[in-house]
């Protein structure tokens, strides 16, 4: 029973381990195990300066963005909300541009601070806005987030063109791991304590996702947990954008795919979501390195193509599944109301007539 429960987690962990080792040997400069075992300094340098930092950044990105999407979907009670459709990525990019404009000599950490602040602020505004929508359609909420993100993206593009910062900003507009080297990727390590914090408050996120009244009845501080979850999501996203750039769809499709097989409880799906997210990003990165080798495609392009196809299929699946679910609920309500009417009619009869009416 225990082995069956953790079978999917074990399979994902084994696949991730195998592909992680394989990815260390994919690249322009050739590496082999025999040279590493012989102590070749050039091979060891490539491994420690380029390949290993890149692998760690890929794993942190996949885990972080998947967990961020899972938290946002639970808190917003919508399966199509993510850092991509919730304007979090666009807000982080605007923060980086503001840092470049007002602090042109700022370090990577200085730009990260601006990205954190703008990502948190943009995510809070988005959630504040959708909470005031009286009728929350499952597709309307992410559309509102996309429009809000496009507004922020338009402001970012306008400022970049006005102050001739388009080329400087282009690094953060398209996600890629080609510039990840030792000494300029360590910001993504912030994802580790943030994910641990998300695991600690996983049950609280589940309760808050059930509504404000339900949370108050159980003694959970609704506003505090809501802002905590959104802050964790925004900081994870900003950490990825500062180092890697914009990578869409990870926080959207990974939690949805896992929830189809594992359910909607955060604590039960968090491990599989993290592993599958890391595996998905790693596969996309390997594809981006071998498609036009020795050149490399931006991972945003590979993730965008696969993510768009999966997103459309998932959208159709959710809509069809939702209609079937609504139809089933309506049929059950009709059956229950019919049985209730029959019971009320029978209750007024004598015991003999009740027995005859039943048969």
N, C-alpha and C positions, 0 to 999 in steps of 0.2 A: 504493500500500500504506500509506504514511504517512498520507495523507488519510483513508483508510478507517478506520485505527486511531483517529484523533482526531476522527472525524466526530461522534460523540455528544457529546463534550466541546465541540466548536465550536457545535453546535446549542443545547446548554444555555446556553453563554456568551452567545450572541446573544439568546436568549429572555429571559435574566436582564437583559441590558442594556436591552432594549426595555421590559420591564415596570418596571424601576427608574426609567426616565425618566417613564413614565406615572404611577407611584405618587406622584411629586412633585407632580402636579396633581390628585390625588384628596383631597378633604377638604371641611370646612365652608366655610372661607374660599377664595374663588375666586382662582386664579392663572392667568396666561396669559403666553405667551412674549413677546408684544409689550411688556407692561408691564415685564417683567424686562429686556428689551433697552433699554428707554427709561430705565432706572435708577430706577424707582419704589422709594423707600426702604421703604415698607410691604410691598411684595411681596418685596423682597430680605430684609427682616427675617423674614418668615414662612418663607422658604426656608431661611435660615441658622439660625434659632432652633428651628424645629419640623420642617419636612419633611425636610431633609437629615439631622439627627440621628436622626430616626425611621427613615429608610431605612438608615443605617449600622447602627443597632441591629438592624434586621430581618436584614440580611445577616450580621452577626456571629452572631446567634442561630441562623440556619439552618445556617451553616457549622459553628459550634461544636458544636451538639447532634448534628448528623449524624456528625461525626468522632468525637465522644465515644461514640455508639452503635456505630460501626464498631469502635473499639478494644475496647470491652467485649465485643462479640460474639466477636471474635477471641481475646481473652485467656481468656474463659470457655468457649470452644468450644461456643457455643450461639447460634443465630440469633434467639432470642426474649429475649435479655438486653439491657437498655438502661438509661439513667439513670432511666427511669420504672419498669421492672420490677426494678431493682436497688437500690431504696430510696435512691438518691442525691438525688433531688429532695426526698423527705420529710425526709431528714437535713439538707439545707440549710435547709429551712423551720424545723426545730427549732432550728438554730443562730441564725437571725434572731430567733426568739422569745426565746431565752436572752439575746441582746444587748439586746432591748427591755426585758426584765425587770430585768437587772442593770446595764445602761447605757442608761437611757431617753433621755439626751441625746447618744447616740453619733451620729456622722455616718454617711453611707452607706458609707464605707470601713471604719468600725469594725464595722458589721453584716456587711460582706463578709468580714472576717477570721473572725468566728464561723461564718458560712456555709461558708467554706472548710474550717475545722477539722472541723466536724460532717459535712460532705459526704464528706471524705476518710475519716474514721473510720467512718461508716456503710457506705461502699463496701467498705472493707477487711474489716469484719465480715461483710458479705454474702458476699464471695468466700471468706473463711476458712471460712464455714459450708458453702457448697456444695462446697468441696474435700473435706469430710469425709462427703459423701453417697456411699455405695458404688455406688448405681445411679442414674446421672444420666440420667433420661428427658428428651427434648427439651422437653416441656411442663412437667415437674415443677420444673425449675430456675427458670423465670420465675414460676411459682406460688408457690414459696418466697420469691422476692424480693418479690412483691406482698404476701404475708402479713407479711413483715418490714417492708415499707413501711407497711402498715396499722397495725401495732403502733406504729411511730414516729409516724404521723399521729394515732393515738389519744392518745398521750402529749402531742403538741403541742396537740390540741384540749382535753384536760383542763386543761393549764396555762393555756391562753388563757382558758377559761371561769372557772377558779379565780381568776385575777388580773385578770379583766375586760379582756383584751387582744384579744378576738375581732375587734373592728372595726379595731384597728391592724394585726392580722395579715392581715386579708382582702385587703390589697393584694398580698401575695405568694402567696396561695392560688390566685388566678385570673390567668392570664397576659394581659396587654394592653399595647399600645404607646401608649395615649392620654396617659400621663404622661411620655413620653420627650421631654425638652427639653434644650437646650444647658445643660451644667453638671451634669446628673444622670444621664448615661448612659455616661460615659467609662470606667466599669469594664469594660464589654464589650470594650474594646480589648485587655484581657488575653488574650482569646481568640486574637489574632493570633500572639503568640510561642508560645503553647501548641500551636497547630495546626502551626506551623513545627517545633517540637520533636517533634511526633508524626510529621511527614513524615520527619525525620532518622532516627527509630528505627522506621520502618515495617517494615523487613525483620526487625528483632529481634522485633517483635510477632508477625509471621507464624511465626517459629521457636518462640517461647514458646507460641503457640497449638497447636503440635503435641505438646506434652507436656514434662514435666520431664526425662525421660531423653534425649529427642531434643535438647533445648537443651544439656544438659551435654555430650553427644557432640560438638556443634559449638562448644563453648567459650563459649556465651552464658550470662551470669549470670541464671538463671531468676528468682530472687526479686527481684533488683534491677529487671529489666525489667518484671516483673509489677506491682510497687508503683509504678514510674514511670508505667506506662500507666494504672493506676487513679487515681493522683494527678492526672494530666493530665485524665482524664475528670471527676473530682470538681471540680476547680477551674474547668473550663469550665462545668459545670452550675451551680455556685454563682454564677459571674459572671452567668449569664443569670437565675437566680432572683432575685438581689438587685435587678437593674434592671427586669426585665420581669415576673417572677413565674413560676408553674408553667406550663410548656407541655409536654404529654405527646405521646407517639407519634412525635415527629420522629426521635429516635435509634433508634427501633425499626423503622419502616417504610421510611425512606429507604435505609439500607444494604442491606436485604433486596431492595428493588426493583432497586437498582443491581447487586447481586450476581447477580441472575437473568440479566442481560444481559452483565455484564462479568467475572463470575467472583469468586473469593474472595480473590485476592491483594490485600493492602491497598494497596501502592504503585500498582498498576494501576487501582484503583477509587477512590482517595482524591479525585482531582480531580473526577470525576463525582459522587461522593457529596456533596462540598462544594457544588458548583453546583446539584445537584438539591435539596439541603436548603434552600439559600437561595431557590431558585425556589418551592419548596413553601410556605415561610413567607410569602414575598411575595404569592403568589396568595391565601393564606388571609387575609392582612391587608387586601388590596384588597377581598375579598368582605365582610369584617367592616365595612368603611367604607361600602359602597354598598348593603347589604341593606336597612337601615332608615334611610338617610340622611335628615336630617342627624345622626341619632344613630349610635352606634357599638357594635357587639357586641364582647365580649372575644374575642380571637383563640383563646383556649383552647377556646371553644365550637365554633368552625369547625374547628379542628384535631382536636378530640375527635370530632366527627361524622364527618369524612372519615377520620380515623385509625382509628376503630372499625370502619368498613366495610372499609377496606383490610386491617386486622389480621385480621379474621375470614376474609376471602378468602385472605390469605396463609397463615394457619394451616391452612386446608383444603388449599391447594395443597401446602404443605410435607409435611403428613401423607400425602396421596396420592402425592406424588413420592417420599417416603421409603419407602412400601410397595412401590412399583414398583422402586425401587432395591434394596431388600432382596431382592425376588423375583428380580431379575436376577442379583444376587450369588450367591444360592443355586443358581440354574440353572447359572451358570458353575462353581461349586464341584462340582456333580454331574457336569458334563461333564468337568472336569479329573480328578476322581477316577476316572471311568469310563475315560478315556484312559490314566491311570496304571496302572490294573489291566490293561488290554489290553496296554500296553507291557511290563509285568512278565511277563505270560503269554507273549508272543511272544519275549522275550529268552531264555527257556529252551529254545526250539526251535532246530533246526538251520537253517542259512541257506536250504535249499530249502523247508522247511516255513514259515519266516517269510515267504518270498516268496509262497507259495501262500495263507497266511492273510491277507496284506494284500489280495490280489486276490479 
